[in-house]
Structures are given as structure tokens and as C-alpha cells.
Amino acid sequence: MNIEIKEIFIPPDRQRKTVKESAIAELAISIQAKGQLHPLTVAPMDFVRFPDASPHLKYLLIAGYRRMLASALLKLPTVKCELRDNLTQIEQEEIELDENLQRENLSWQEEIKAKSRLVELRKQLYGDSIRDVATHVGESRGELWEDQRLAKAIELIPELANSKNKTQAQNKLRLLHRRETL
């Protein structure tokens, strides 16, 4: 179904906080040349969760933020959407996290946070173990466990997020653990 962009509410608590303008411009060029290949995922607007949202908004964006921005950049009035009714807030978040992990590269900080949250959500929803989630995202159980551990450590020690990459942050965390044991 096609939905007017102006009727879609973008929740402020989205997982992806930043996008590269150049990537949006490239996506816009692709949409202009080939059309929108994948629909956005939306749900009926939740005015209980977002009471201050404007009443003209009819849909809540679940997944497809970058596609929506690219379509808006092209000044397209409507976008292809898949309407998903009866999703819980946890199911909505799972869809968003799944899509973000499968699409454009996230920063290493966003990626480990998304994976950690996905582990929690899939455990709640389906009783999945870390091994099940690792299979779901296509990586080893050990790598997922390390990412989840680092995400939790960053909540306690925010300066770890300032590391230039995930390996450097993991090394700093290991050093902190060694110092504690000494």
C-alpha cells in the first residue's frame, strides 16, 4: 500500500540515531532509477505511547527510516509500506533491530547495542538462547557474547565508546578487568 510520507511518525527512540547524508543521497538515486524495491514497515499510530504526536499522523514507522528519508529527499509524496497490525512494542523493536543489523553498516557502538538488545528481546519473545540469536544474525556465539558483554560494559563505563573501534574497546575492557583482579 502507498502511504503519504507526511502521515508517518518517526519515533524519537529509534535505534539508529545517525545516518550518512551521502548514503541517503545514494539511496535516493537508486530509488529514482529503479523505484522503491522494499516497502517501509509501519503500524497504526500509537497515541498512547506518543500522546504529544500531531493528530494528522496515522502510522508509526517501524523499519525503513533510510528509505523514507531518501523518498522525502526526492520529494515523493508517498512511499510503499507494509502495514503491520497487532504488534507489541517489543515486536516492533525486534523488527527494527533485525532490519538495521541486515542493512547499511552501523557504527560499531550502534551494532553492539543493537545485538545486545536483540538478544534480550528474542529471549523475552521466543525463549531464544544466545546461540539461537547468533544463528539468527549469522555469527558465532562467542562473537555475539563478546558484543553483548561490551555493550553492557559501555553502559557502566561510557568512555569505552570513545574507542576508535570495537577491538580497541574490548582490549581496554580486558585491561580494566586485569587491573581489578590485581
N, C-alpha and C positions, 0 to 999 in steps of 0.2 A: 504494500500500500504506500502511496505517496502522502507525505505529511509536510505541512508548511514549517519551515525552519523556525519561524517566529513563535510557533506553538510548542516548541520543545524546551524544557527546562534543563539546564545543566547544573547538577547538584554541586555545591561548593566543597563537599567532602570526597570528591573524586580521587581515585588512587593516583592517576597521572596528573602531576601538578604543572609540569612544564612540557612544552613541545617546541621543536625547532621550526622556526618560520620557514627556513629553506625546505624542510621536509613537507610542510603543509603546501608550499608553492609547487613542489614536485608532484604531490598527490593531486593537486588541483589541475595540473597539466594533464595528468593521466586520466582524471575523471572527464576533462573536457574532450580528450581524444577518444577514449574508449567507453565512456559512460561510467556510472557508479556500479561496480561489479558486486559489491557486498552491501547488503542493507544495514542500516543502523538498527540497534535493538533498543526498543522503548517499552515503557509500561505506562498505564494510565497515571496521570499526575497524582501524587500523594500529598494532599494539602494538610494532612495531619502531621506528617514528618516535616513539611516545609510550609508552615502556616503563613509566612510572610511573602510567599511567591505570588506573582501577579495572577489575577483570575483568568487572563486570556491564555495562560499556559495549560495545555491539555495533556502533555506527555512528559514523562521523565526519562532522560537519556540514561540508558544502562551501558551500552557499548557503542563505539563508533565516533568518539569525540573528534578524532583527527579528520575523519571523512566529513563530519558535519562542518568543521572549520574550513576545510577545502571547498566544500559546496558553497558556504557563505562567502568565501573569497571570490568565487566565480559569480556571486550574486544570483545564485539559483534560488527560486522561491520555495521549491520543495525538494525533499530527499526521499529516497526509498527507505522504508522502515519495516521492521518486523515487530508487530505488537505482541508483547508477552503479558498476558493477564495472570493474575493469581500467583505471582512470585513473591516470596517473602523477601525482606530486606537482605537477609543472608544470601539467598539465592541470587539476588540482583548483584550483590558484591562479588560472588563467585564468578558469575558470567563476565563481569568487568575485569577481574583479575586474570581469568583464563585468557581472555582476548588480548590483554596487554602483554602477557608473557609470550604469546604467539606472534604478535605483530612487531612493529618497529622496536628497535633496541631501546630499552630503558636504561637510565643511568644505573651503575652497579648498586647504588643505595636504594633506588626505587625497585629494582629487580629483587634484591634480597628481602625487602619489606613485603613485596607482593607475594613472594614464595612463602614466607613465614605466615602471612595472613591466610593464604590458600590452604596451608597445612591445617591451621586452626578451623577454618570453615568446613573443609571436607571431613575433618574428624567429627564436627558437630552434625553435619548433614547426613553423612553416609557411614560414619564409624571408620573411616579410612585410617590406615597406619601411615607412617612416613614413607614406607616402602611403596604403598599404593599411590601416594601422591607423587613420589619420584617417577613411577611408571607413567602416571598421568601427564607429567610435564616433560618426560623424556630425558631424565638424567639419573645419575646414580643416587642411591640412598645416602651415601656418605657426603656427596656434594650438597644435596638438599639439607642434610643435617647441619653441615658447616654454615650454610647460608642462614638457616634459621637461628643458629647459635649467635652468629654475627649480628643479625637483626635485633635480637634481644639485647645483646651487649651494647649496641648503639643507643638503645633506649636508656640504658644506665650510664653510658659514657659517650655522650653525643659527639665529642671531639674525634672519635674514631671515624665518623662520617666525613671528616675533612681529608682523609687519606686519598691519595690520587687514584687508587684502585682497590679492588676487593682483596687482592693478595697482600698489599701493604697493610690494610686494616686488620686482616687475620693475623699477620705477623706481629703487629702492635698488641693485639689482644693476647696472643700467646706469651709475649714478653711480660705483659701485665700479670698474667697468671703465674708465670715463673717467679716474678718478684714477690707475689703474695705468698707463695709456698716457701720462699726463703725467709 
